[in-house]
Amino acid sequence: MRLAFLLNGEQFETEAPGSVLLLDLIRGCGLWGTREGCGVGVCGACTVLVDGDPVSSCIYLAGCALGTEVWTVEGVARREPDLVEAFIEHEGLQCGACTPGQLVMAAALRARGKDPGEAATREFLAGNLCRCTGYRSIVESVRATLGS
């Protein structure tokens, strides 16, 4: 199957089987930042943005991305370096397993335009599991980048 979409702001085209997962396609391109955690779409480590919406790339068929705009953690970090800086400054990253998904979710939340408050921020990030931080520092990192 011929796949064509924007990947981190650049045109991307390839041939791939219809059954290939977006995560495998992305990692096969050398973009190793997106992690596979659970493999069933519940941990959030593999989160990418497809047309601005967060999706679990470990269960998302690459063919569904045809004609869309896909952003991985590498692209998000390049276009929004202040997100990375906030995670460093507020100690929102620990072992790094969940960090790519957390950064992508932070970008998705920020794209909504205004600070939704702490409770709504926590709810938005709830699908990204972290076993290191207890979430306080992650929420602080994300909230530090939200506009009022």
C-alpha positions as CSV (number, residue, x, y, z in Angstrom):
1,M,0.0,0.0,0.0
2,R,1.3,3.5,-0.9
3,L,1.2,5.8,2.2
4,A,1.6,9.5,2.0
5,F,1.2,12.0,4.8
6,L,3.0,14.9,6.6
7,L,5.4,13.6,9.2
8,N,6.6,16.2,11.6
9,G,5.8,18.9,9.0
10,E,7.5,17.2,6.0
11,Q,6.0,15.2,3.2
12,F,6.5,11.5,3.8
13,E,5.8,8.7,1.3
14,T,6.5,5.0,1.5
15,E,5.2,1.5,0.6
16,A,4.0,-0.6,3.5
17,P,1.7,-3.5,4.1
18,G,-1.9,-2.5,5.0
19,S,-1.5,-4.2,8.4
20,V,1.6,-2.2,9.6
21,L,1.1,-0.2,12.7
22,L,1.9,3.5,12.7
23,L,4.3,2.9,15.6
24,D,6.3,0.4,13.6
25,L,6.3,2.6,10.6
26,I,7.5,5.6,12.5
27,R,10.3,3.7,14.3
28,G,11.3,2.1,11.0
29,C,12.0,5.6,9.8
30,G,14.5,6.1,12.5
31,L,12.3,8.1,14.8
32,W,12.9,6.2,18.0
33,G,11.4,8.7,20.5
34,T,7.9,7.2,20.3
35,R,7.9,4.3,22.7
36,E,6.1,1.0,22.8
37,G,4.9,0.4,26.3
38,C,1.9,-1.9,26.6
39,G,1.2,-2.7,23.0
40,V,-2.5,-2.5,23.5
41,G,-3.2,1.3,23.5
42,V,-3.6,1.9,27.3
43,C,-0.3,3.3,28.6
44,G,0.2,6.4,26.4
45,A,3.9,5.9,25.7
46,C,3.3,5.6,22.0
47,T,1.1,8.7,21.7
48,V,1.4,10.7,18.5
49,L,-0.7,13.4,17.1
50,V,-2.8,12.7,13.9
51,D,-4.4,15.9,12.6
52,G,-3.9,17.3,16.1
53,D,-5.6,14.5,18.0
54,P,-3.6,12.1,20.3
55,V,-3.7,8.5,19.1
56,S,-2.1,5.3,20.4
57,S,0.3,4.5,17.6
58,C,0.7,0.9,18.8
59,I,-2.8,0.1,17.7
60,Y,-3.3,2.6,14.9
61,L,-2.9,1.2,11.4
62,A,-0.5,3.3,9.4
63,G,-3.0,3.2,6.5
64,C,-5.4,5.3,8.5
65,A,-2.8,8.1,8.5
66,L,-3.1,8.5,4.7
67,G,-3.4,12.2,3.9
68,T,-3.1,13.3,7.5
69,E,-0.5,15.3,9.5
70,V,1.4,13.2,12.0
71,W,3.5,14.6,14.8
72,T,5.9,12.4,16.8
73,V,7.7,13.5,20.0
74,E,10.7,14.5,17.8
75,G,8.6,16.9,15.8
76,V,6.9,18.3,18.8
77,A,10.2,18.8,20.6
78,R,11.6,20.6,17.5
79,R,8.5,22.9,17.1
80,E,7.9,23.5,20.8
81,P,11.2,23.4,22.6
82,D,9.8,25.2,25.6
83,L,7.8,22.0,26.4
84,V,11.1,20.1,26.8
85,E,12.6,22.9,28.8
86,A,9.6,22.9,31.1
87,F,9.9,19.1,31.7
88,I,13.5,19.6,32.6
89,E,13.0,22.6,34.8
90,H,10.0,21.1,36.7
91,E,11.5,17.6,36.8
92,G,8.7,16.1,34.7
93,L,10.9,13.4,33.3
94,Q,12.4,10.6,35.3
95,C,13.2,7.3,33.5
96,G,12.0,8.6,30.1
97,A,9.6,5.7,29.2
98,C,6.5,7.8,29.4
99,T,8.1,11.2,28.6
100,P,7.5,11.1,24.8
101,G,3.8,10.5,25.2
102,Q,3.6,13.1,28.0
103,L,5.2,15.7,25.8
104,V,2.9,14.9,22.9
105,M,-0.1,15.1,25.1
106,A,1.1,18.4,26.5
107,A,1.3,19.8,22.9
108,A,-2.2,18.6,22.3
109,L,-3.5,20.2,25.4
110,R,-1.7,23.4,24.7
111,A,-3.1,23.6,21.2
112,R,-6.6,23.9,22.7
113,G,-5.6,27.5,23.5
114,K,-5.9,28.2,27.2
115,D,-5.1,26.8,30.6
116,P,-8.0,24.5,31.6
117,G,-7.0,24.4,35.3
118,E,-5.1,21.8,37.3
119,A,-8.0,19.2,37.6
120,A,-8.7,19.3,33.8
121,T,-5.0,19.1,33.1
122,R,-4.7,16.0,35.3
123,E,-7.7,14.4,33.6
124,F,-6.4,15.1,30.1
125,L,-3.1,13.4,31.0
126,A,-4.7,10.5,32.8
127,G,-4.2,8.1,29.8
128,N,-0.4,8.4,30.0
129,L,0.9,6.2,32.7
130,C,4.0,7.0,34.7
131,R,5.5,4.8,37.4
132,C,8.2,7.2,38.6
133,T,6.9,10.7,39.4
134,G,3.5,10.4,40.9
135,Y,2.4,12.9,38.3
136,R,2.9,16.1,40.3
137,S,6.0,17.1,38.4
138,I,4.5,16.1,35.1
139,V,1.4,18.3,35.7
140,E,3.6,21.2,36.9
141,S,5.7,20.8,33.7
142,V,2.7,20.9,31.4
143,R,0.9,23.7,33.3
144,A,4.1,25.8,33.1
145,T,3.6,26.0,29.3
146,L,-0.1,26.7,29.2
147,G,-1.4,30.2,28.3
148,S,-3.9,31.8,30.5
